[in-house]
Amino acid sequence: MHLDPGAVRNGWNHAQNADDEIRDALGRIADAAGSGMADLAACLSDATSDMRGVLEVASAVVAEHGTNVEACIADFQATDGQSAGEFHGLAR
């Protein structure tokens, strides 16, 4: 088995970059909801809440997978390349 921990981490940086974008989007949700929307206010409030939930879940998935990636690299290094451990499914 061959695994280059540096290459895996470099690849995983793309997921970290995506999470940065997700967190940026979370910070912009209130602005996107607008204001003074009269009859649309309730609908936009629901959409805003839904979008916040989707983005929070996406960020949590990236974080949890990042933890799993690091655990697999640690197992690989601890076993002299004989095992990459187990990539656990999502806990949430």
PDB file as gemmi writes it, atoms N, CA and C in Angstrom:
CRYST1    1.000    1.000    1.000  90.00  90.00  90.00 P 1                      
ATOM      1  N   MET A   1       0.848  -1.159   0.000  1.00  0.00           N  
ATOM      2  CA  MET A   1       0.000   0.000   0.000  1.00  0.00           C  
ATOM      3  C   MET A   1       0.900   1.231   0.000  1.00  0.00           C  
ATOM      4  N   HIS A   2       0.572   2.171  -0.867  1.00  0.00           N  
ATOM      5  CA  HIS A   2       1.329   3.414  -0.897  1.00  0.00           C  
ATOM      6  C   HIS A   2       0.368   4.577  -0.712  1.00  0.00           C  
ATOM      7  N   LEU A   3       0.705   5.420   0.209  1.00  0.00           N  
ATOM      8  CA  LEU A   3      -0.100   6.602   0.486  1.00  0.00           C  
ATOM      9  C   LEU A   3       0.865   7.729   0.787  1.00  0.00           C  
ATOM     10  N   ASP A   4       0.703   8.834   0.124  1.00  0.00           N  
ATOM     11  CA  ASP A   4       1.531  10.012   0.375  1.00  0.00           C  
ATOM     12  C   ASP A   4       0.708  10.977   1.221  1.00  0.00           C  
ATOM     13  N   PRO A   5       0.954  11.007   2.540  1.00  0.00           N  
ATOM     14  CA  PRO A   5       0.158  11.871   3.409  1.00  0.00           C  
ATOM     15  C   PRO A   5       0.121  13.329   2.954  1.00  0.00           C  
ATOM     16  N   GLY A   6       1.242  13.828   2.458  1.00  0.00           N  
ATOM     17  CA  GLY A   6       1.267  15.211   1.980  1.00  0.00           C  
ATOM     18  C   GLY A   6       0.337  15.429   0.800  1.00  0.00           C  
ATOM     19  N   ALA A   7       0.328  14.469  -0.123  1.00  0.00           N  
ATOM     20  CA  ALA A   7      -0.552  14.568  -1.286  1.00  0.00           C  
ATOM     21  C   ALA A   7      -2.022  14.480  -0.881  1.00  0.00           C  
ATOM     22  N   VAL A   8      -2.309  13.597   0.081  1.00  0.00           N  
ATOM     23  CA  VAL A   8      -3.693  13.484   0.571  1.00  0.00           C  
ATOM     24  C   VAL A   8      -4.120  14.801   1.207  1.00  0.00           C  
ATOM     25  N   ARG A   9      -3.254  15.351   2.021  1.00  0.00           N  
ATOM     26  CA  ARG A   9      -3.590  16.635   2.671  1.00  0.00           C  
ATOM     27  C   ARG A   9      -3.740  17.752   1.643  1.00  0.00           C  
ATOM     28  N   ASN A  10      -2.875  17.760   0.626  1.00  0.00           N  
ATOM     29  CA  ASN A  10      -3.014  18.777  -0.425  1.00  0.00           C  
ATOM     30  C   ASN A  10      -4.345  18.643  -1.147  1.00  0.00           C  
ATOM     31  N   GLY A  11      -4.736  17.409  -1.427  1.00  0.00           N  
ATOM     32  CA  GLY A  11      -6.035  17.180  -2.045  1.00  0.00           C  
ATOM     33  C   GLY A  11      -7.174  17.607  -1.139  1.00  0.00           C  
ATOM     34  N   TRP A  12      -7.019  17.317   0.140  1.00  0.00           N  
ATOM     35  CA  TRP A  12      -8.073  17.661   1.097  1.00  0.00           C  
ATOM     36  C   TRP A  12      -8.207  19.174   1.251  1.00  0.00           C  
ATOM     37  N   ASN A  13      -7.180  19.916   0.897  1.00  0.00           N  
ATOM     38  CA  ASN A  13      -7.271  21.382   0.961  1.00  0.00           C  
ATOM     39  C   ASN A  13      -8.414  21.914   0.115  1.00  0.00           C  
ATOM     40  N   HIS A  14      -8.776  21.201  -0.952  1.00  0.00           N  
ATOM     41  CA  HIS A  14      -9.906  21.632  -1.772  1.00  0.00           C  
ATOM     42  C   HIS A  14     -11.202  21.591  -0.957  1.00  0.00           C  
ATOM     43  N   ALA A  15     -11.347  20.578  -0.139  1.00  0.00           N  
ATOM     44  CA  ALA A  15     -12.529  20.505   0.730  1.00  0.00           C  
ATOM     45  C   ALA A  15     -12.487  21.625   1.767  1.00  0.00           C  
ATOM     46  N   GLN A  16     -11.309  21.900   2.289  1.00  0.00           N  
ATOM     47  CA  GLN A  16     -11.195  23.000   3.251  1.00  0.00           C  
ATOM     48  C   GLN A  16     -11.542  24.330   2.589  1.00  0.00           C  
ATOM     49  N   ASN A  17     -11.118  24.500   1.355  1.00  0.00           N  
ATOM     50  CA  ASN A  17     -11.462  25.726   0.631  1.00  0.00           C  
ATOM     51  C   ASN A  17     -12.964  25.828   0.425  1.00  0.00           C  
ATOM     52  N   ALA A  18     -13.603  24.704   0.124  1.00  0.00           N  
ATOM     53  CA  ALA A  18     -15.058  24.693  -0.030  1.00  0.00           C  
ATOM     54  C   ALA A  18     -15.723  25.067   1.289  1.00  0.00           C  
ATOM     55  N   ASP A  19     -15.186  24.572   2.392  1.00  0.00           N  
ATOM     56  CA  ASP A  19     -15.763  24.908   3.691  1.00  0.00           C  
ATOM     57  C   ASP A  19     -15.607  26.400   3.982  1.00  0.00           C  
ATOM     58  N   ASP A  20     -14.506  26.993   3.563  1.00  0.00           N  
ATOM     59  CA  ASP A  20     -14.351  28.447   3.724  1.00  0.00           C  
ATOM     60  C   ASP A  20     -15.460  29.182   2.967  1.00  0.00           C  
ATOM     61  N   GLU A  21     -15.781  28.701   1.781  1.00  0.00           N  
ATOM     62  CA  GLU A  21     -16.861  29.313   0.998  1.00  0.00           C  
ATOM     63  C   GLU A  21     -18.213  29.117   1.686  1.00  0.00           C  
ATOM     64  N   ILE A  22     -18.414  27.938   2.260  1.00  0.00           N  
ATOM     65  CA  ILE A  22     -19.663  27.657   2.980  1.00  0.00           C  
ATOM     66  C   ILE A  22     -19.801  28.615   4.156  1.00  0.00           C  
ATOM     67  N   ARG A  23     -18.734  28.778   4.917  1.00  0.00           N  
ATOM     68  CA  ARG A  23     -18.786  29.676   6.075  1.00  0.00           C  
ATOM     69  C   ARG A  23     -19.012  31.124   5.643  1.00  0.00           C  
ATOM     70  N   ASP A  24     -18.432  31.503   4.517  1.00  0.00           N  
ATOM     71  CA  ASP A  24     -18.666  32.839   3.982  1.00  0.00           C  
ATOM     72  C   ASP A  24     -20.143  33.004   3.622  1.00  0.00           C  
ATOM     73  N   ALA A  25     -20.714  31.974   2.997  1.00  0.00           N  
ATOM     74  CA  ALA A  25     -22.127  32.019   2.635  1.00  0.00           C  
ATOM     75  C   ALA A  25     -23.004  32.127   3.882  1.00  0.00           C  
ATOM     76  N   LEU A  26     -22.635  31.406   4.935  1.00  0.00           N  
ATOM     77  CA  LEU A  26     -23.408  31.503   6.186  1.00  0.00           C  
ATOM     78  C   LEU A  26     -23.434  32.937   6.702  1.00  0.00           C  
ATOM     79  N   GLY A  27     -22.328  33.630   6.529  1.00  0.00           N  
ATOM     80  CA  GLY A  27     -22.261  35.015   6.984  1.00  0.00           C  
ATOM     81  C   GLY A  27     -23.067  35.977   6.134  1.00  0.00           C  
ATOM     82  N   ARG A  28     -23.506  35.534   4.970  1.00  0.00           N  
ATOM     83  CA  ARG A  28     -24.245  36.402   4.046  1.00  0.00           C  
ATOM     84  C   ARG A  28     -25.732  36.080   3.982  1.00  0.00           C  
ATOM     85  N   ILE A  29     -26.171  35.111   4.722  1.00  0.00           N  
ATOM     86  CA  ILE A  29     -27.577  34.700   4.631  1.00  0.00           C  
ATOM     87  C   ILE A  29     -28.526  35.828   5.017  1.00  0.00           C  
ATOM     88  N   ALA A  30     -28.228  36.527   6.081  1.00  0.00           N  
ATOM     89  CA  ALA A  30     -29.125  37.605   6.511  1.00  0.00           C  
ATOM     90  C   ALA A  30     -29.268  38.658   5.417  1.00  0.00           C  
ATOM     91  N   ASP A  31     -28.182  39.004   4.754  1.00  0.00           N  
ATOM     92  CA  ASP A  31     -28.242  39.980   3.660  1.00  0.00           C  
ATOM     93  C   ASP A  31     -29.083  39.453   2.503  1.00  0.00           C  
ATOM     94  N   ALA A  32     -28.959  38.186   2.220  1.00  0.00           N  
ATOM     95  CA  ALA A  32     -29.693  37.595   1.106  1.00  0.00           C  
ATOM     96  C   ALA A  32     -31.194  37.559   1.359  1.00  0.00           C  
ATOM     97  N   ALA A  33     -31.599  37.543   2.628  1.00  0.00           N  
ATOM     98  CA  ALA A  33     -33.018  37.483   2.959  1.00  0.00           C  
ATOM     99  C   ALA A  33     -33.728  38.793   2.628  1.00  0.00           C  
ATOM    100  N   GLY A  34     -32.968  39.866   2.517  1.00  0.00           N  
ATOM    101  CA  GLY A  34     -33.567  41.165   2.199  1.00  0.00           C  
ATOM    102  C   GLY A  34     -34.310  41.747   3.383  1.00  0.00           C  
ATOM    103  N   SER A  35     -34.962  42.833   3.136  1.00  0.00           N  
ATOM    104  CA  SER A  35     -35.762  43.478   4.183  1.00  0.00           C  
ATOM    105  C   SER A  35     -36.914  44.227   3.522  1.00  0.00           C  
ATOM    106  N   GLY A  36     -37.941  44.488   4.304  1.00  0.00           N  
ATOM    107  CA  GLY A  36     -39.105  45.185   3.772  1.00  0.00           C  
ATOM    108  C   GLY A  36     -39.752  44.431   2.624  1.00  0.00           C  
ATOM    109  N   MET A  37     -39.831  43.135   2.751  1.00  0.00           N  
ATOM    110  CA  MET A  37     -40.320  42.315   1.646  1.00  0.00           C  
ATOM    111  C   MET A  37     -41.833  42.053   1.694  1.00  0.00           C  
ATOM    112  N   ALA A  38     -42.525  42.672   2.615  1.00  0.00           N  
ATOM    113  CA  ALA A  38     -43.987  42.581   2.723  1.00  0.00           C  
ATOM    114  C   ALA A  38     -44.464  41.121   2.700  1.00  0.00           C  
ATOM    115  N   ASP A  39     -45.266  40.781   1.699  1.00  0.00           N  
ATOM    116  CA  ASP A  39     -45.875  39.442   1.638  1.00  0.00           C  
ATOM    117  C   ASP A  39     -44.857  38.322   1.444  1.00  0.00           C  
ATOM    118  N   LEU A  40     -43.674  38.657   0.988  1.00  0.00           N  
ATOM    119  CA  LEU A  40     -42.653  37.635   0.759  1.00  0.00           C  
ATOM    120  C   LEU A  40     -41.829  37.341   2.008  1.00  0.00           C  
ATOM    121  N   ALA A  41     -41.989  38.113   3.047  1.00  0.00           N  
ATOM    122  CA  ALA A  41     -41.151  37.984   4.236  1.00  0.00           C  
ATOM    123  C   ALA A  41     -41.179  36.583   4.833  1.00  0.00           C  
ATOM    124  N   ALA A  42     -42.356  36.005   5.008  1.00  0.00           N  
ATOM    125  CA  ALA A  42     -42.448  34.671   5.623  1.00  0.00           C  
ATOM    126  C   ALA A  42     -41.772  33.615   4.752  1.00  0.00           C  
ATOM    127  N   CYS A  43     -41.992  33.691   3.453  1.00  0.00           N  
ATOM    128  CA  CYS A  43     -41.396  32.731   2.519  1.00  0.00           C  
ATOM    129  C   CYS A  43     -39.873  32.866   2.538  1.00  0.00           C  
ATOM    130  N   LEU A  44     -39.384  34.093   2.499  1.00  0.00           N  
ATOM    131  CA  LEU A  44     -37.935  34.315   2.509  1.00  0.00           C  
ATOM    132  C   LEU A  44     -37.321  33.906   3.840  1.00  0.00           C  
ATOM    133  N   SER A  45     -38.041  34.092   4.909  1.00  0.00           N  
ATOM    134  CA  SER A  45     -37.545  33.674   6.220  1.00  0.00           C  
ATOM    135  C   SER A  45     -37.403  32.157   6.274  1.00  0.00           C  
ATOM    136  N   ASP A  46     -38.391  31.445   5.738  1.00  0.00           N  
ATOM    137  CA  ASP A  46     -38.305  29.980   5.684  1.00  0.00           C  
ATOM    138  C   ASP A  46     -37.134  29.539   4.810  1.00  0.00           C  
ATOM    139  N   ALA A  47     -36.984  30.176   3.658  1.00  0.00           N  
ATOM    140  CA  ALA A  47     -35.889  29.821   2.754  1.00  0.00           C  
ATOM    141  C   ALA A  47     -34.538  30.099   3.406  1.00  0.00           C  
ATOM    142  N   THR A  48     -34.455  31.206   4.116  1.00  0.00           N  
ATOM    143  CA  THR A  48     -33.218  31.555   4.814  1.00  0.00           C  
ATOM    144  C   THR A  48     -32.877  30.508   5.860  1.00  0.00           C  
ATOM    145  N   SER A  49     -33.870  30.091   6.609  1.00  0.00           N  
ATOM    146  CA  SER A  49     -33.662  29.070   7.634  1.00  0.00           C  
ATOM    147  C   SER A  49     -33.220  27.748   7.011  1.00  0.00           C  
ATOM    148  N   ASP A  50     -33.879  27.371   5.919  1.00  0.00           N  
ATOM    149  CA  ASP A  50     -33.504  26.133   5.220  1.00  0.00           C  
ATOM    150  C   ASP A  50     -32.067  26.212   4.710  1.00  0.00           C  
ATOM    151  N   MET A  51     -31.705  27.327   4.107  1.00  0.00           N  
ATOM    152  CA  MET A  51     -30.357  27.473   3.558  1.00  0.00           C  
ATOM    153  C   MET A  51     -29.318  27.433   4.665  1.00  0.00           C  
ATOM    154  N   ARG A  52     -29.607  28.073   5.789  1.00  0.00           N  
ATOM    155  CA  ARG A  52     -28.679  28.025   6.916  1.00  0.00           C  
ATOM    156  C   ARG A  52     -28.461  26.575   7.357  1.00  0.00           C  
ATOM    157  N   GLY A  53     -29.532  25.810   7.447  1.00  0.00           N  
ATOM    158  CA  GLY A  53     -29.426  24.409   7.849  1.00  0.00           C  
ATOM    159  C   GLY A  53     -28.609  23.589   6.863  1.00  0.00           C  
ATOM    160  N   VAL A  54     -28.840  23.789   5.570  1.00  0.00           N  
ATOM    161  CA  VAL A  54     -28.094  23.059   4.537  1.00  0.00           C  
ATOM    162  C   VAL A  54     -26.603  23.385   4.637  1.00  0.00           C  
ATOM    163  N   LEU A  55     -26.283  24.661   4.763  1.00  0.00           N  
ATOM    164  CA  LEU A  55     -24.876  25.071   4.832  1.00  0.00           C  
ATOM    165  C   LEU A  55     -24.199  24.557   6.096  1.00  0.00           C  
ATOM    166  N   GLU A  56     -24.915  24.564   7.214  1.00  0.00           N  
ATOM    167  CA  GLU A  56     -24.338  24.052   8.461  1.00  0.00           C  
ATOM    168  C   GLU A  56     -24.058  22.551   8.358  1.00  0.00           C  
ATOM    169  N   VAL A  57     -24.966  21.812   7.734  1.00  0.00           N  
ATOM    170  CA  VAL A  57     -24.753  20.371   7.549  1.00  0.00           C  
ATOM    171  C   VAL A  57     -23.556  20.136   6.622  1.00  0.00           C  
ATOM    172  N   ALA A  58     -23.483  20.885   5.537  1.00  0.00           N  
ATOM    173  CA  ALA A  58     -22.365  20.724   4.609  1.00  0.00           C  
ATOM    174  C   ALA A  58     -21.033  21.005   5.299  1.00  0.00           C  
ATOM    175  N   SER A  59     -20.995  22.028   6.109  1.00  0.00           N  
ATOM    176  CA  SER A  59     -19.770  22.354   6.842  1.00  0.00           C  
ATOM    177  C   SER A  59     -19.411  21.251   7.831  1.00  0.00           C  
ATOM    178  N   ALA A  60     -20.410  20.696   8.493  1.00  0.00           N  
ATOM    179  CA  ALA A  60     -20.168  19.606   9.446  1.00  0.00           C  
ATOM    180  C   ALA A  60     -19.637  18.359   8.729  1.00  0.00           C  
ATOM    181  N   VAL A  61     -20.148  18.087   7.539  1.00  0.00           N  
ATOM    182  CA  VAL A  61     -19.668  16.930   6.758  1.00  0.00           C  
ATOM    183  C   VAL A  61     -18.192  17.116   6.408  1.00  0.00           C  
ATOM    184  N   VAL A  62     -17.824  18.309   5.961  1.00  0.00           N  
ATOM    185  CA  VAL A  62     -16.421  18.575   5.632  1.00  0.00           C  
ATOM    186  C   VAL A  62     -15.550  18.403   6.876  1.00  0.00           C  
ATOM    187  N   ALA A  63     -15.985  18.945   8.002  1.00  0.00           N  
ATOM    188  CA  ALA A  63     -15.200  18.852   9.236  1.00  0.00           C  
ATOM    189  C   ALA A  63     -15.025  17.401   9.675  1.00  0.00           C  
ATOM    190  N   GLU A  64     -16.112  16.633   9.635  1.00  0.00           N  
ATOM    191  CA  GLU A  64     -16.031  15.245  10.084  1.00  0.00           C  
ATOM    192  C   GLU A  64     -15.174  14.396   9.150  1.00  0.00           C  
ATOM    193  N   HIS A  65     -15.302  14.625   7.853  1.00  0.00           N  
ATOM    194  CA  HIS A  65     -14.464  13.882   6.914  1.00  0.00           C  
ATOM    195  C   HIS A  65     -12.995  14.271   7.073  1.00  0.00           C  
ATOM    196  N   GLY A  66     -12.739  15.525   7.382  1.00  0.00           N  
ATOM    197  CA  GLY A  66     -11.358  15.950   7.628  1.00  0.00           C  
ATOM    198  C   GLY A  66     -10.751  15.217   8.806  1.00  0.00           C  
ATOM    199  N   THR A  67     -11.535  15.035   9.845  1.00  0.00           N  
ATOM    200  CA  THR A  67     -11.083  14.274  11.009  1.00  0.00           C  
ATOM    201  C   THR A  67     -10.787  12.833  10.599  1.00  0.00           C  
ATOM    202  N   ASN A  68     -11.656  12.247   9.774  1.00  0.00           N  
ATOM    203  CA  ASN A  68     -11.459  10.866   9.316  1.00  0.00           C  
ATOM    204  C   ASN A  68     -10.227  10.738   8.431  1.00  0.00           C  
ATOM    205  N   VAL A  69     -10.000  11.719   7.566  1.00  0.00           N  
ATOM    206  CA  VAL A  69      -8.819  11.687   6.706  1.00  0.00           C  
ATOM    207  C   VAL A  69      -7.557  11.692   7.564  1.00  0.00           C  
ATOM    208  N   GLU A  70      -7.512  12.567   8.544  1.00  0.00           N  
ATOM    209  CA  GLU A  70      -6.335  12.641   9.422  1.00  0.00           C  
ATOM    210  C   GLU A  70      -6.157  11.355  10.221  1.00  0.00           C  
ATOM    211  N   ALA A  71      -7.255  10.755  10.666  1.00  0.00           N  
ATOM    212  CA  ALA A  71      -7.168   9.494  11.417  1.00  0.00           C  
ATOM    213  C   ALA A  71      -6.608   8.380  10.524  1.00  0.00           C  
ATOM    214  N   CYS A  72      -7.032   8.343   9.265  1.00  0.00           N  
ATOM    215  CA  CYS A  72      -6.516   7.322   8.343  1.00  0.00           C  
ATOM    216  C   CYS A  72      -5.025   7.527   8.081  1.00  0.00           C  
ATOM    217  N   ILE A  73      -4.611   8.771   7.921  1.00  0.00           N  
ATOM    218  CA  ILE A  73      -3.190   9.053   7.714  1.00  0.00           C  
ATOM    219  C   ILE A  73      -2.395   8.636   8.950  1.00  0.00           C  
ATOM    220  N   ALA A  74      -2.903   8.934  10.128  1.00  0.00           N  
ATOM    221  CA  ALA A  74      -2.210   8.563  11.367  1.00  0.00           C  
ATOM    222  C   ALA A  74      -2.089   7.042  11.481  1.00  0.00           C  
ATOM    223  N   ASP A  75      -3.170   6.315  11.152  1.00  0.00           N  
ATOM    224  CA  ASP A  75      -3.117   4.841  11.188  1.00  0.00           C  
ATOM    225  C   ASP A  75      -2.092   4.318  10.184  1.00  0.00           C  
ATOM    226  N   PHE A  76      -2.084   4.880   8.993  1.00  0.00           N  
ATOM    227  CA  PHE A  76      -1.138   4.474   7.961  1.00  0.00           C  
ATOM    228  C   PHE A  76       0.301   4.660   8.442  1.00  0.00           C  
ATOM    229  N   GLN A  77       0.560   5.809   9.035  1.00  0.00           N  
ATOM    230  CA  GLN A  77       1.916   6.081   9.511  1.00  0.00           C  
ATOM    231  C   GLN A  77       2.286   5.219  10.710  1.00  0.00           C  
ATOM    232  N   ALA A  78       1.330   4.957  11.583  1.00  0.00           N  
ATOM    233  CA  ALA A  78       1.595   4.157  12.785  1.00  0.00           C  
ATOM    234  C   ALA A  78       1.841   2.685  12.461  1.00  0.00           C  
ATOM    235  N   THR A  79       1.330   2.214  11.320  1.00  0.00           N  
ATOM    236  CA  THR A  79       1.490   0.800  10.945  1.00  0.00           C  
ATOM    237  C   THR A  79       2.530   0.623   9.844  1.00  0.00           C  
ATOM    238  N   ASP A  80       3.374   1.609   9.652  1.00  0.00           N  
ATOM    239  CA  ASP A  80       4.403   1.554   8.602  1.00  0.00           C  
ATOM    240  C   ASP A  80       3.809   1.232   7.236  1.00  0.00           C  
ATOM    241  N   GLY A  81       2.658   1.818   6.959  1.00  0.00           N  
ATOM    242  CA  GLY A  81       2.050   1.653   5.644  1.00  0.00           C  
ATOM    243  C   GLY A  81       1.293   0.364   5.439  1.00  0.00           C  
ATOM    244  N   GLN A  82       1.037  -0.390   6.489  1.00  0.00           N  
ATOM    245  CA  GLN A  82       0.331  -1.660   6.348  1.00  0.00           C  
ATOM    246  C   GLN A  82      -1.192  -1.495   6.407  1.00  0.00           C  
ATOM    247  N   SER A  83      -1.651  -0.381   6.940  1.00  0.00           N  
ATOM    248  CA  SER A  83      -3.091  -0.173   7.059  1.00  0.00           C  
ATOM    249  C   SER A  83      -3.382   1.321   7.057  1.00  0.00           C  
ATOM    250  N   ALA A  84      -4.479   1.678   6.430  1.00  0.00           N  
ATOM    251  CA  ALA A  84      -4.941   3.071   6.482  1.00  0.00           C  
ATOM    252  C   ALA A  84      -6.125   3.187   7.431  1.00  0.00           C  
ATOM    253  N   GLY A  85      -6.280   2.181   8.281  1.00  0.00           N  
ATOM    254  CA  GLY A  85      -7.352   2.232   9.266  1.00  0.00           C  
ATOM    255  C   GLY A  85      -8.719   2.107   8.634  1.00  0.00           C  
ATOM    256  N   GLU A  86      -9.679   2.695   9.297  1.00  0.00           N  
ATOM    257  CA  GLU A  86     -11.064   2.617   8.852  1.00  0.00           C  
ATOM    258  C   GLU A  86     -11.600   4.027   8.701  1.00  0.00           C  
ATOM    259  N   PHE A  87     -12.216   4.301   7.564  1.00  0.00           N  
ATOM    260  CA  PHE A  87     -12.832   5.598   7.344  1.00  0.00           C  
ATOM    261  C   PHE A  87     -14.260   5.496   7.853  1.00  0.00           C  
ATOM    262  N   HIS A  88     -14.498   6.084   8.983  1.00  0.00           N  
ATOM    263  CA  HIS A  88     -15.796   5.967   9.651  1.00  0.00           C  
ATOM    264  C   HIS A  88     -16.863   6.769   8.914  1.00  0.00           C  
ATOM    265  N   GLY A  89     -18.069   6.250   8.953  1.00  0.00           N  
ATOM    266  CA  GLY A  89     -19.191   6.981   8.374  1.00  0.00           C  
ATOM    267  C   GLY A  89     -19.518   8.210   9.203  1.00  0.00           C  
ATOM    268  N   LEU A  90     -20.424   8.981   8.723  1.00  0.00           N  
ATOM    269  CA  LEU A  90     -20.806  10.201   9.433  1.00  0.00           C  
ATOM    270  C   LEU A  90     -21.497   9.848  10.751  1.00  0.00           C  
ATOM    271  N   ALA A  91     -21.150  10.588  11.789  1.00  0.00           N  
ATOM    272  CA  ALA A  91     -21.732  10.335  13.101  1.00  0.00           C  
ATOM    273  C   ALA A  91     -23.062  11.054  13.274  1.00  0.00           C  
ATOM    274  N   ARG A  92     -23.270  12.129  12.515  1.00  0.00           N  
ATOM    275  CA  ARG A  92     -24.489  12.923  12.701  1.00  0.00           C  
ATOM    276  C   ARG A  92     -25.479  12.681  11.593  1.00  0.00           C  
TER     277      ARG A  92                                                      
END                                                                             
